[in-house]
């Protein structure tokens, strides 16, 4: 898989529990109704770099959001999301795939938004790609991004 630096939403971003936060980067699509990924499906990939801290009842929500104006925040429209419950389900190396929805092209800005329960903490990478990588293993730390 080839990653485009301009399609990266988060790069080793720490998400602290109880404080919803947007990804450190967003994608400016320019003209509204741009045909992103025409002919190939796109995916938001979230890789957990550092194992989550917390307990089995913690929830983690990873969202692809859109907006017509900056900044990406809690008022942005959620286009697709995935919620995971339990720290054991977001161990280091966890690879979360969220399909890019067709209505995502309605927005001039695309970004990510992370929500966790109060005592949960994790570090993530997130990016947009046309390779879902369901059969890919992501390794934490110095071997980040290596595929097997």
VENPEHU-V780333 format. One record per helix or strand of 3 or more residues. SS is the DSSP state (H for helix, E for strand). FROM is the first residue (numbers start at 1). TO is the last residue. If there is no record, write none. Layout:
SS;FROM;TO  SS;FROM;TO
//
This chain:
H;5;7  E;8;16  E;43;53  E;59;67  E;77;85  H;87;90  E;95;99  H;102;106  E;109;116  E;121;129  H;141;143
//
